[in-house]
Amino acid sequence: MSGPRTLTFLGTGTSVGVPMIGCDCAVCQSTDPRNNRYRCSVLIRVPEGNLLIDTPPELRLQLLREKIGLIHAVLFTHYHADHLFGLDDLRPLSWRLGHNLPLYCTEEVDEKIREAFAYAFGPDSDRVMAGAVPKLALQRITEEPFLVLGQFVTPIPLIHAQFNVYGFRIGNMAYCTDVNRIPDKSWSRLEGLRILVLDALRFRPHPAHFSLDEALAVIAKLKPERAYLTHLGHDLEYEGITRQLPPNVQLAYDGLSFEF
């Protein structure tokens, strides 16, 4: 469906968030709000509703901060705790929607959701009062493009150490978090982008995430008009790093929005 689409970064931080508990480094003690990072998630507003990617532990706080009253569908990149364990925060929504909340995920993620939130799928879950447990409609996805809220979504298989992760492309924008390698078969799904959102954890190499230099190399290869870096650790101070980046690249920060 045509019409305006807006992406808002709900969280841009690594799995422990920034500031990190017990850390007194300059970034963790920073008074610049752009250095305060909840765990990774984005909201995509489209004409048919609000599409959420991932449900991190601070999800309730993220949605309240951005004054988002409804979520109409959720996509999951993978099942790690920092991308999944805020799912219960969505349980008030199904009775407001009038139907179970659609979740789009792989078979692997589906199994982890049913395991971690077993109380939402038990034999008595349908008899529980509205709002007491999440009411969910799990939709299995594969590598094939699919339709959600009037948008064609193209999954992008990514490597995250030994874990399988999906990035997602909608139109000329792709969101690729938690990745340290892009498989050969996935590069074609990233061609012709106007906007790329990409993982860049820290300066040093990491076994499961792109470093800053590795992310910049991917951006240089794909040549999007604009790129935003996310899943940021406390190595990356916003103001100082921003001055060093190419003119078409920016560190994302919580609350940042753009149209695509």
C-alpha positions as CSV (number, residue, x, y, z in Angstrom):
1,M,0.0,0.0,0.0
2,S,1.3,3.5,-0.8
3,G,1.4,6.3,1.7
4,P,3.7,7.7,4.3
5,R,5.9,5.3,6.3
6,T,7.8,6.4,9.4
7,L,10.4,4.4,11.4
8,T,11.0,5.3,15.0
9,F,13.9,3.9,17.0
10,L,12.4,2.7,20.3
11,G,15.8,1.4,21.5
12,T,19.3,1.4,20.0
13,G,21.4,-0.3,22.7
14,T,23.2,-3.6,23.1
15,S,21.9,-6.5,25.1
16,V,22.8,-4.9,28.5
17,G,21.6,-1.5,27.5
18,V,23.4,1.8,28.0
19,P,24.2,2.8,30.7
20,M,25.3,-0.7,31.8
21,I,24.7,-1.7,35.4
22,G,27.9,-1.2,37.4
23,C,29.8,0.8,34.8
24,D,31.2,4.2,35.4
25,C,32.7,4.9,31.9
26,A,32.2,8.3,30.3
27,V,29.3,7.1,28.0
28,C,27.5,5.3,30.8
29,Q,27.7,8.5,33.0
30,S,26.9,10.8,30.1
31,T,24.2,13.5,30.4
32,D,23.6,13.4,26.7
33,P,20.2,11.6,26.3
34,R,21.5,10.2,22.9
35,N,23.9,8.0,24.9
36,N,21.0,6.5,26.9
37,R,20.0,3.4,25.0
38,Y,17.2,0.9,25.7
39,R,17.4,-2.5,24.1
40,C,16.8,-2.6,20.3
41,S,13.4,-2.2,18.8
42,V,11.8,-0.1,16.1
43,L,8.2,1.0,15.3
44,I,7.1,1.4,11.7
45,R,4.0,3.5,11.2
46,V,2.2,2.6,7.9
47,P,-1.3,3.6,6.7
48,E,-2.8,0.4,8.0
49,G,-1.4,0.6,11.5
50,N,1.7,0.3,13.7
51,L,4.2,-2.5,13.0
52,L,6.7,-3.3,15.8
53,I,10.0,-5.1,15.2
54,D,11.0,-7.1,18.4
55,T,9.8,-6.8,22.0
56,P,12.7,-5.9,24.2
57,P,12.6,-5.8,28.1
58,E,11.9,-2.0,28.2
59,L,9.0,-2.2,25.7
60,R,6.4,-0.7,28.0
61,L,8.6,2.3,28.7
62,Q,9.5,2.7,25.0
63,L,5.9,2.8,23.9
64,L,4.8,5.2,26.7
65,R,7.7,7.5,25.8
66,E,6.7,7.7,22.2
67,K,3.0,7.9,23.1
68,I,2.1,4.7,21.1
69,G,-1.2,3.4,22.1
70,L,-1.7,0.4,19.8
71,I,0.4,-2.2,18.0
72,H,-1.2,-4.0,15.1
73,A,1.4,-6.6,14.3
74,V,4.9,-7.6,15.5
75,L,7.9,-9.0,13.5
76,F,10.7,-10.8,15.3
77,T,14.3,-10.8,14.1
78,H,15.3,-13.7,16.5
79,Y,14.6,-15.1,20.0
80,H,17.4,-13.6,22.2
81,A,16.2,-12.2,25.5
82,D,16.9,-8.6,24.6
83,H,14.6,-8.9,21.6
84,L,11.9,-11.0,23.0
85,F,11.3,-10.7,26.8
86,G,9.1,-7.6,26.7
87,L,6.3,-9.5,24.9
88,D,4.1,-9.7,27.9
89,D,3.9,-5.8,27.9
90,L,1.6,-6.2,24.9
91,R,-1.1,-8.2,26.7
92,P,-3.5,-5.2,27.1
93,L,-3.7,-4.7,23.4
94,S,-5.6,-7.7,22.1
95,W,-8.8,-6.7,23.8
96,R,-8.4,-3.2,22.5
97,L,-7.8,-4.6,19.0
98,G,-10.7,-7.0,19.3
99,H,-8.6,-9.9,18.1
100,N,-5.4,-11.8,18.9
101,L,-2.2,-9.8,18.2
102,P,-0.4,-11.2,15.0
103,L,3.2,-12.1,15.6
104,Y,5.3,-12.9,12.5
105,C,8.3,-15.1,13.2
106,T,10.3,-18.2,12.1
107,E,9.5,-21.7,13.4
108,E,12.5,-21.4,15.7
109,V,11.3,-18.2,17.3
110,D,7.7,-19.6,17.5
111,E,8.9,-22.5,19.6
112,K,10.9,-20.2,21.9
113,I,7.8,-17.9,22.4
114,R,5.6,-20.9,23.3
115,E,8.3,-22.1,25.7
116,A,9.0,-18.7,27.4
117,F,5.4,-17.6,27.5
118,A,3.7,-21.0,28.0
119,Y,0.9,-19.5,30.1
120,A,-0.4,-17.7,27.0
121,F,-0.8,-21.0,25.2
122,G,-2.0,-23.4,27.8
123,P,-5.4,-25.3,27.7
124,D,-7.0,-22.7,30.0
125,S,-5.6,-19.6,28.3
126,D,-8.8,-19.0,26.3
127,R,-10.8,-18.8,29.5
128,V,-8.6,-16.3,31.2
129,M,-10.0,-12.8,31.4
130,A,-9.0,-10.3,28.7
131,G,-5.7,-8.6,29.4
132,A,-4.5,-11.2,31.9
133,V,-2.3,-13.1,29.4
134,P,-1.1,-12.1,26.0
135,K,-3.6,-13.2,23.3
136,L,-1.3,-14.0,20.3
137,A,-1.8,-15.2,16.8
138,L,1.6,-16.7,15.7
139,Q,2.2,-16.5,11.9
140,R,5.2,-18.6,10.6
141,I,7.5,-16.9,8.1
142,T,10.2,-18.2,5.9
143,E,12.7,-16.5,3.6
144,E,9.8,-15.8,1.2
145,P,8.4,-12.2,1.1
146,F,5.1,-11.8,2.9
147,L,2.3,-9.2,3.4
148,V,1.6,-7.5,6.7
149,L,-0.5,-4.3,7.3
150,G,-0.5,-3.7,3.6
151,Q,3.3,-3.8,3.3
152,F,5.4,-6.3,1.4
153,V,8.1,-7.5,3.8
154,T,11.2,-9.2,2.5
155,P,13.2,-11.3,5.1
156,I,16.9,-11.0,4.9
157,P,18.8,-14.0,6.4
158,L,21.7,-12.9,8.5
159,I,24.4,-14.6,10.6
160,H,24.7,-13.7,14.3
161,A,27.5,-16.0,15.5
162,Q,25.9,-19.5,15.5
163,F,22.4,-18.0,15.5
164,N,20.0,-17.4,12.6
165,V,18.6,-13.9,12.4
166,Y,16.3,-12.1,10.0
167,G,16.6,-8.5,8.8
168,F,13.6,-7.0,7.1
169,R,13.2,-4.9,4.0
170,I,10.2,-2.8,3.4
171,G,10.3,-0.8,0.2
172,N,13.6,1.0,0.0
173,M,14.5,0.6,3.7
174,A,16.2,-2.4,5.4
175,Y,16.5,-3.0,9.1
176,C,19.4,-5.4,10.0
177,T,20.3,-5.7,13.6
178,D,22.3,-8.5,15.4
179,V,24.6,-9.5,12.5
180,N,28.3,-10.2,12.1
181,R,28.1,-11.7,8.6
182,I,25.8,-11.3,5.6
183,P,25.4,-14.6,3.7
184,D,26.1,-14.5,-0.1
185,K,22.4,-15.1,-0.9
186,S,21.3,-12.1,1.1
187,W,23.3,-9.3,-0.6
188,S,20.8,-9.1,-3.5
189,R,18.0,-8.4,-1.1
190,L,19.9,-5.3,0.0
191,E,20.5,-3.8,-3.4
192,G,19.1,-0.4,-4.3
193,L,18.4,0.7,-0.7
194,R,17.7,4.3,0.1
195,I,18.0,3.7,3.8
196,L,19.9,1.0,5.7
197,V,19.8,0.4,9.5
198,L,22.7,-1.7,10.5
199,D,24.3,-3.3,13.6
200,A,27.5,-1.7,14.9
201,L,28.3,-2.8,18.4
202,R,31.7,-1.3,19.2
203,F,35.2,-0.5,17.8
204,R,36.8,-3.9,18.4
205,P,35.7,-7.0,16.4
206,H,33.0,-9.1,18.1
207,P,32.0,-12.8,17.3
208,A,28.3,-11.9,16.9
209,H,28.1,-8.3,15.8
210,F,29.6,-6.0,13.3
211,S,32.2,-3.6,14.6
212,L,32.0,0.0,13.6
213,D,34.6,-0.4,10.8
214,E,32.9,-3.6,9.6
215,A,29.5,-1.9,9.4
216,L,31.0,1.1,7.5
217,A,32.5,-1.4,5.0
218,V,29.1,-2.9,4.4
219,I,27.6,0.6,3.9
220,A,30.3,1.5,1.5
221,K,29.6,-1.6,-0.5
222,L,25.8,-1.2,-0.6
223,K,25.9,2.6,-1.1
224,P,22.5,3.6,0.5
225,E,21.6,7.2,0.5
226,R,21.4,7.1,4.3
227,A,22.5,4.7,6.9
228,Y,21.8,4.5,10.7
229,L,23.9,2.4,13.1
230,T,22.1,0.6,15.9
231,H,22.7,-2.0,18.7
232,L,25.3,0.3,20.1
233,G,27.5,-0.5,23.1
234,H,29.0,1.9,25.6
235,D,32.2,2.3,23.5
236,L,30.4,4.6,21.1
237,E,29.8,8.1,22.4
238,Y,27.3,9.9,20.3
239,E,28.8,13.3,19.7
240,G,32.4,12.2,19.2
241,I,31.6,9.3,16.9
242,T,29.2,11.4,14.8
243,R,32.0,13.8,13.9
244,Q,34.1,10.9,12.5
245,L,31.4,9.3,10.4
246,P,30.8,9.7,6.6
247,P,28.2,12.4,5.9
248,N,25.5,9.8,5.0
249,V,26.0,7.7,8.2
250,Q,24.6,8.5,11.6
251,L,24.5,6.8,15.0
252,A,20.8,6.1,15.7
253,Y,19.5,7.2,19.1
254,D,16.3,6.3,21.1
255,G,13.4,8.4,19.7
256,L,15.0,9.2,16.4
257,S,12.5,9.0,13.5
258,F,12.7,9.1,9.7
259,E,10.3,8.7,6.8
260,F,10.9,6.3,3.9
